Amino acid sequence: MNDPALRLWLFLALLALLGIAERLRPRHAAAPRRWQRWRVNLGLGLINTLCLRLLLPWLAVDAAGWAQAANVGVLHMLRVPPWPAAVIAFVALDLAIYAQHRLMHRIGALWRLHRVHHTDMALDVSSGVRFHPVEILLSMGIKIAVVLLLGAAPLAVLAFEIVLSSFALLTHANVDLPVALDRRLRWIFVTPDMHRIHHSVVPAEHDSNFGFHVSWWDRLFGSYRDAPAAPQSSMPLGLERYRDDRSQQLLALLRQPLDAP
């Protein structure tokens, strides 16, 4: 099975399974109009996919294939064996995305792109694809640059992309995990409770827990937050500035980076 088909089937399967789990065991008191949010969020996800396919000559896996054929990159120069090279590439890509995420919160112009993701007043599996197209294009450019610098193998990059997109759905899911299981998982992975803190309306809380699928970067670089001030089941989510229905519409979200800081 080729890369796009594999990722599409995994995405649809996870979306369906987590959507069902959210209805059976919700953790957070979700906002009303769930299907309206899903239409908007999945609409953004579709636009992002089309932008990547139509506007970029390469995606990260394509860049890895070229680097491998041309014998380009630090890993090739140092003749690192395949399996260690794959691990190095995966970890380096993950660190790059963590760093990008922190910069998105720190630099004004980047925050104006990224805040589209944070204006969702509820959090569920559909929030995992709620990003502005320009942010998605920028993120892909960063991944391509890391891939070319390292000379990462296509299989390692494909694995990273699948894990990244899968955990985007998993960590945003409104699923109630047993507290004991959540605590154990957090030593390695980002859990929905951990990531929900990142979507808190409280600025100090949404400027924490930047990891996408592993929790060690937040612990290592001091951005880990264990719990929100409010209970997980009722903590306010989103941004104070964008809480009206009009700001949640698809066209408003696409125009939102043009708003004043």
C-alpha positions in Angstrom: 0.0 0.0 0.0 1.4 3.4 -0.9 2.0 6.2 1.5 -1.2 8.4 0.9 -3.5 5.4 1.0 -2.0 4.0 4.2 -2.3 7.3 5.9 -5.8 7.9 4.7 -7.1 4.5 6.0 -5.3 4.9 9.3 -6.8 8.4 9.7 -10.3 7.3 8.9 -10.1 4.3 11.2 -8.8 6.3 14.1 -11.3 9.1 13.5 -14.1 6.6 13.7 -12.9 4.7 16.7 -12.1 7.7 18.7 -15.3 9.4 17.7 -17.2 6.5 19.1 -15.1 6.3 22.3 -15.8 10.0 22.9 -19.5 9.4 22.8 -19.2 6.4 25.2 -16.6 7.8 27.7 -16.2 11.6 27.4 -13.7 13.2 29.8 -14.7 16.9 29.2 -18.1 18.4 29.1 -18.0 19.1 25.4 -19.5 22.2 23.9 -22.8 22.0 21.9 -23.0 21.8 18.1 -20.5 19.0 17.9 -21.3 18.2 14.2 -20.9 21.9 13.3 -17.5 21.9 14.8 -16.6 18.6 13.0 -17.6 20.1 9.7 -15.4 23.2 10.2 -12.4 21.2 11.6 -12.5 18.5 9.0 -13.0 21.1 6.3 -9.8 22.7 7.5 -8.1 19.3 7.4 -9.3 18.8 3.8 -8.0 22.2 2.7 -4.7 21.6 4.3 -4.3 18.2 2.5 -5.1 19.9 -0.8 -2.7 22.7 -0.1 0.2 20.3 0.6 -0.5 18.2 -2.5 -1.1 21.1 -4.9 1.3 23.8 -3.6 4.4 21.8 -2.7 6.5 19.9 -5.2 7.8 17.6 -2.4 6.5 16.3 0.9 8.8 15.0 3.6 8.8 11.4 2.4 9.6 12.6 -1.2 12.5 14.6 0.1 13.8 11.6 2.0 13.6 9.5 -1.2 15.6 12.1 -3.1 18.2 12.4 -0.2 18.7 8.6 -0.2 19.1 8.4 -4.0 21.5 11.4 -4.0 23.4 10.2 -0.9 22.8 13.5 0.8 22.8 14.4 4.5 24.8 14.1 7.7 23.7 10.5 8.3 25.0 9.4 4.9 28.3 11.4 5.4 28.9 9.7 8.8 27.9 6.3 7.4 25.5 5.7 10.3 24.0 2.2 10.1 20.3 2.0 9.0 18.6 1.3 12.3 20.5 3.9 14.4 20.0 6.3 11.6 16.3 5.7 11.6 16.1 6.3 15.4 18.2 9.5 15.1 16.0 10.8 12.3 12.8 10.1 14.2 14.0 11.8 17.4 15.4 14.8 15.5 12.1 15.3 13.6 10.2 15.1 16.8 12.5 17.6 18.5 12.1 20.0 15.5 8.3 19.8 15.7 8.4 20.5 19.5 10.7 23.5 18.9 8.5 24.8 16.2 5.4 24.5 18.5 7.1 26.5 21.2 8.1 29.2 18.6 4.5 29.3 17.4 3.5 30.5 20.9 6.4 32.9 21.3 6.6 34.8 18.0 3.7 37.1 17.2 3.4 36.4 13.5 3.6 32.6 14.1 1.1 32.8 16.9 -1.5 34.5 14.7 -1.3 31.4 12.5 -1.3 28.9 15.3 -4.1 30.5 17.3 -6.6 29.1 14.8 -5.9 25.8 16.4 -6.5 27.2 19.9 -9.8 29.0 19.2 -11.7 25.7 19.4 -13.8 26.0 22.5 -14.1 22.3 22.8 -11.6 19.6 22.3 -12.1 16.3 20.5 -10.6 14.1 17.8 -11.6 16.6 15.1 -9.4 19.3 16.8 -6.4 17.3 15.7 -6.7 18.6 12.1 -7.8 22.2 13.0 -4.8 24.1 11.7 -4.4 27.1 9.4 -3.1 26.0 5.9 -0.1 28.4 6.1 1.0 26.8 9.4 0.7 23.3 7.8 2.8 24.4 4.8 5.4 26.0 7.1 5.6 22.9 9.2 6.1 20.7 6.2 8.9 23.0 5.0 10.6 22.6 8.4 10.3 18.8 8.2 11.7 18.8 4.7 14.7 20.9 5.8 15.4 18.5 8.7 15.1 15.5 6.4 17.5 16.9 3.9 20.0 18.0 6.5 20.1 14.5 8.0 19.5 12.4 4.9 16.7 10.6 6.7 15.5 7.3 5.2 12.1 7.3 3.6 10.8 4.6 5.9 11.8 6.5 9.0 10.1 9.6 7.7 7.0 7.7 6.8 6.9 6.2 10.3 7.3 9.6 11.9 4.5 11.1 9.7 2.1 8.3 10.6 2.9 8.6 14.3 2.6 12.4 14.2 -0.8 12.4 12.5 -2.1 9.5 14.6 -1.2 11.1 17.9 -2.7 14.4 16.7 -6.0 12.6 16.8 -5.3 10.6 20.0 -4.1 13.5 22.1 -7.0 15.7 21.2 -9.6 13.0 21.8 -12.2 13.7 24.5 -11.7 10.3 26.0 -11.8 9.5 29.7 -8.7 7.3 30.5 -8.4 5.8 34.0 -6.3 8.1 36.1 -3.7 5.4 37.0 -3.3 4.5 33.3 -2.9 8.2 32.4 -0.2 8.6 35.0 1.8 5.7 33.7 1.4 6.6 30.1 2.6 10.2 30.7 6.1 9.0 31.6 6.6 8.4 27.8 3.6 9.6 25.9 1.4 12.7 25.7 -2.1 11.8 26.9 -5.4 13.5 26.2 -5.5 14.9 29.8 -1.9 16.2 29.4 -2.6 17.9 26.1 -6.0 19.3 27.1 -4.1 21.6 29.5 -2.4 23.1 26.5 -5.8 24.2 25.2 -6.8 25.9 28.4 -8.1 29.4 28.2 -5.5 30.3 30.9 -2.4 31.7 29.1 0.1 30.1 31.5 -1.5 26.8 30.9 -1.8 26.9 27.1 1.9 27.9 27.1 2.9 24.5 28.4 2.8 20.8 27.3 4.0 21.4 23.8 4.8 17.8 22.9 2.9 16.0 20.2 3.3 12.4 21.1 6.2 12.0 23.6 6.3 13.8 27.0 10.0 13.9 27.5 10.7 17.1 25.7 8.4 19.0 28.0 10.0 17.5 31.0 13.5 18.1 29.7 12.9 21.7 28.7 10.7 22.8 31.6 7.4 23.2 29.8 5.6 20.3 31.5 2.5 21.1 33.5 0.9 18.3 35.5 -2.6 19.6 36.0 -4.8 22.6 35.3 -6.2 24.9 37.9 -9.8 23.9 37.0 -11.0 20.3 37.0 -10.2 18.4 33.7 -13.9 17.7 33.2 -15.0 21.4 33.2 -11.9 23.5 32.5 -12.6 26.3 30.0 -10.9 25.8 26.6 -10.1 28.1 23.7 -9.2 31.8 23.7 -11.1 34.5 25.4 -11.0 36.7 22.3 -12.7 34.2 20.0 -15.8 32.8 21.7 -18.7 34.0 19.4 -20.2 31.8 16.8 -19.1 34.0 13.9 -15.4 33.5 14.8 -15.8 29.7 14.6 -16.9 29.7 11.0 -14.5 28.2 8.3 -13.9 31.5 6.4 -13.4 33.4 9.6 -10.7 30.9 10.7 -9.0 31.2 7.3 -9.0 35.0 7.7 -8.1 35.0 11.4 -4.3 35.5 11.0 -5.1 38.9 9.5 -6.6 40.1 12.7 -4.6 42.4 14.9 -2.4 40.6 17.5 
